[in-house]
Amino acid sequence: MFAPRTTPWPLVALFTAGYLAPYLLPTTVGRLERGLGLTATQAGAVGSALLLSSATAGFLLASRVERAGARTLARLGLVLAVVGYGGAALTTAVPAVVAGAVVGGFGSGTATTVAATRIAAERDPHRASTLGLLSVSALAGLLYLTVPHLPGHGLTLAAIALTALAVWPLTSRLPAGTPAPRHAEAGTAARLPHRRSGLVLAGAMLLWSLAQNALWGVSGRIGVGQAHLSEPAVGVVFAVALGAGLLGVVCAGALGSRMGRALPIGGGTVLIAGCIALTASADGLVGFAGGEIAWNTMYPVVLSYLIGLAASLDPRGRWAVLVGSASSLGTAAGPLTGSVLSAQAGFPVMGAVLGAGLLLVAVPMTAVALHTGGRPLLPGAVRRRGGHPAALVAAATGTPTGTVPEIGAPEQAVVRIPVEGTPAPARGAYDTAAAARAPGQL
């Protein structure tokens, strides 16, 4: 009998607190531009500084979660988020706002690092990351319905700070330290597996996220300036788009790994490229809303498979954190890249450039998904040809797992051992089954 799956709600909440800042980036940048009198490029640079600080936290803490303890680092990140974003929301001095955004961004990155590390250790990392994306999409959609109707430059920053504060009580359920995995050799624990695939995936994710957030960072300006919509109308479009993203994540969670990861990652990225080009060239409500909704439906789907792919490369979660931090670097450069491209060439040309870049990036990401098999090994599961678990039942009933490959372990080759001298059974040594005999025969 299979053991029941438990939902890691503390990790889902921590994931939500860490990812909320990038999800609210368009309204954050727009509010800073209008509320503080900044230019579009300056506001985009503040958003980039926030996300760059978040990425820095991931790179610095990727290998330190086990030693420092998940609970300690999670609480540190939440405190920094509350202090940084809360302070930036309460002041109108531009240097103080920038400093608060940087401190808050480091807190968001710390929370995301802890969540990614622990999710990678789950039995089903794809399910945990899907629940996290569902949570952050729902919360961001609710905020997009309310924030545009309220004045002030710091409402989105305050919302992120309050979310971090609300998540704090759940950190008591996180472990004080992450147990080190069992390895046959002592030196195996320090070695980072799948280095080539991890580096390729990290580089591709940097460019993938840059393209996404280059458009996301200027989507508000496209809606107001090019599609001629009001700010509340743009907020409604964003909320509906994030609601469609919820539907996409639900479908991704239901589909799971039945199709592997190569097709959702490669095919989904191609579709996203078309959605970006459509959104950037929109000059009315129909084109803008259609592009945003289709894009936000596909984006979290592909992202959930990418997170699961990174988690499958290392059971200790180091590649999940490093790939996520590379993605945050691309996210950080996105708003500034989008602002510069749109200012120099216009929104339609920006969309065409970003779409072409995504088509190129889809190739190495799909190659990594194909090379690594596209599916993580469950703890206690031995992959047969095709990736199906063959020993999961034995492991679920309490069988020691010391000799069973962990998540991401290479598949063991099967060797045929010929046995000589096996006597062939004589025909008279056996008879037909009793049930096959005629009635009345003995």
ABEGO torsion letter per residue (X at the ends): XBBBBBBBAAAAAAAAAAAAAAAAAAAAAAAAAAAAGBBAAAAAAAAAAAAAAAAAAAAAAAAAAAAAEAAAAAAAAAAAAAAAAAAAAABABAAAAAAAAAAAAAAAAAAAAAAAAAAAABABAAAAAAAAAAAAAAAAAAAAAAAAABBEAAAAAAAAAAAAAAAAAAAAABBABBBBBBBABAAAAABBBGAAAAAAAAAAAAAAAAAAAAAAAAAAAAAAAAAGBBAAAAAAAAAAAAAAAAAAAAAAAAAEAAAEAAAAAAAAAAAAAAAAAAAAABABAAAAAAAAAAAAAAAAAAAAAAAAAAAAABAAGAAAAAAAAAAAAAAAAAAAAAAAAAAAAEAAAAAAAAAAAAAAAAAAAAAAAAAAGGBBBBBGBBBBBGGBBAAAAAAAAGBBAAABBBBGBBBBBBBBBBBBGBBBBBAAABBBBAAABBBGBX
